[in-house]
Amino acid sequence: MTNSQLLQVAEEFGSPVYVYDSEKITSQYNRLTNAFNDVKHLKINYAVKALSNISILKLFNTLGSGIDTVSIQEVNLGLAAGFKPEQIIFTPNGVSLSEIEQAAQLGVQINIDNLSILEQFGTKHPNVPVCIRINPHVMAGGNANISVGHIDSKFGISIHQIPHLLRIVENTKMTINGIHMHTGSDILDIDVFLYASEILFETANQFKNLDFIDFGSGFKVPYKTGDIETNIEELGKKLSTKFNEFCKSYGKELTLAFEPGKFLVSEAGTFLTKVNAVKQTTSTVFAQVDSGFNHLIRPMFYGSHHDIINISNPKGRERFYTVVGYICETDTFGNNRRINEINENDVLAFKNAGAYCFSMASNYNSRYRPAEVLWHNKKAHLIRKRETFDDIIKNQVEVNFSNKKEKELVK
Ligand SMILES: *Cc1c(COP(=O)(O)O)cnc(C)c1O
């Protein structure tokens, strides 16, 4: 989207506001599917938690994507968006057996990452096929070396527990139809990912009724110039070859599945804020915007970098600013950033605001969550209204302290 299109959105819908470009989402989806052209059965399941607006889900539905969900609420959101149960995979962590049973009841593919739950589920529902989440204990080291780690991660069933898992499967007579891994770390080095996939293939060989292998996600997108990006095309070539070889030896054309969030939506999103004040202190110039970590928490939560651009004055002289919010906590979006000269009421755009931004927003400081807009076919479509005071108050229950009886209770 151009600066003037973004300014037009801020003008029309007010600030702060999230804007998503459907064209970018579509091109990322196509880039991923093209990279795996050599695989006969490919399934992309968009990770709903990255950006869970129902219109975004509907867009993914039209692209032919499935969805990856982590809560029964996300499952229901997916169904409401028009996904069929068989297009949904439920990959929770630490949820109750009954939540997993609810998802299975709806006909959704379930993915279990805990031996205790697997045994209970298999005993009660031996006829429901289950996918298992494996922890291959592989992660990329800081210097891109292969290091074995995540041994104490809460995610997945350790590869060292496969014998135990196989006993549960045998005893319960349940069917394992899928095998899955999602290490959660960024794929910086493709060879590390391929190494983990080898472990997954070896494990897969121990299960005779597989329909699919799910390689999770971890595709890295650039957040600033110079950032390493996962080379999807190279990964696609290499993994496809290995996958096709595996299917041959396994004796069945399996489905290769992925469940990316960030890769599909991060770069499509821009967060627009307005500058309330420019504050010069003895050492720093602060640009104070009409937002905070209540709307975009990634910089404070993970130390993530989001490029910040002054779209109101893109040709202005560059100066150094520390961009902060209006929350009564330290809520620094960016420290000492070189930005085109900022004046009060300018609109600042935060890049890469598609993934884990709105979906992590809160009402802290009793502020409203922002509006969301989808830029589609060169037009702005409001896909979530800005909250109002009613949203802040509607579930709160007031105690009537003036009531005599209550008064006595308080005493
Ligand atoms: C969050 C999550 C994803 C998506 O991860 P990204 O880094 O956004 O691509 C995929 N699978 C599972 C199980 C997840 O929890």
The ligand as a MOL file (V3000), in Angstrom:
LIG
                    3D

  0  0  0     0  0            999 V3000
M  V30 BEGIN CTAB
M  V30 COUNTS 15 15 0 0 0
M  V30 BEGIN ATOM
M  V30 1 C 1.9120 -20.3250 16.6930 0
M  V30 2 C 1.9430 -21.5830 15.9910 0
M  V30 3 C 2.2250 -21.6370 14.6200 0
M  V30 4 C 2.5650 -20.4130 13.7930 0
M  V30 5 O 3.8620 -19.9590 14.0060 0
M  V30 6 P 4.4590 -18.7450 13.1300 0
M  V30 7 O 5.8070 -18.4990 13.6980 0
M  V30 8 O 3.5520 -17.5730 13.2750 0
M  V30 9 O 4.4910 -19.1870 11.7150 0
M  V30 10 C 2.1870 -22.8680 14.0220 0
M  V30 11 N 1.8910 -23.9950 14.7140 0
M  V30 12 C 1.6250 -23.9800 16.0320 0
M  V30 13 C 1.3020 -25.2420 16.7290 0
M  V30 14 C 1.6470 -22.7850 16.7180 0
M  V30 15 O 1.4030 -22.7840 18.0320 0
M  V30 END ATOM
M  V30 BEGIN BOND
M  V30 1 1 1 2
M  V30 2 1 2 3
M  V30 3 2 2 14
M  V30 4 1 3 4
M  V30 5 2 3 10
M  V30 6 1 4 5
M  V30 7 1 5 6
M  V30 8 2 6 7
M  V30 9 1 6 8
M  V30 10 1 6 9
M  V30 11 1 10 11
M  V30 12 2 11 12
M  V30 13 1 12 13
M  V30 14 1 12 14
M  V30 15 1 14 15
M  V30 END BOND
M  V30 END CTAB
M  END
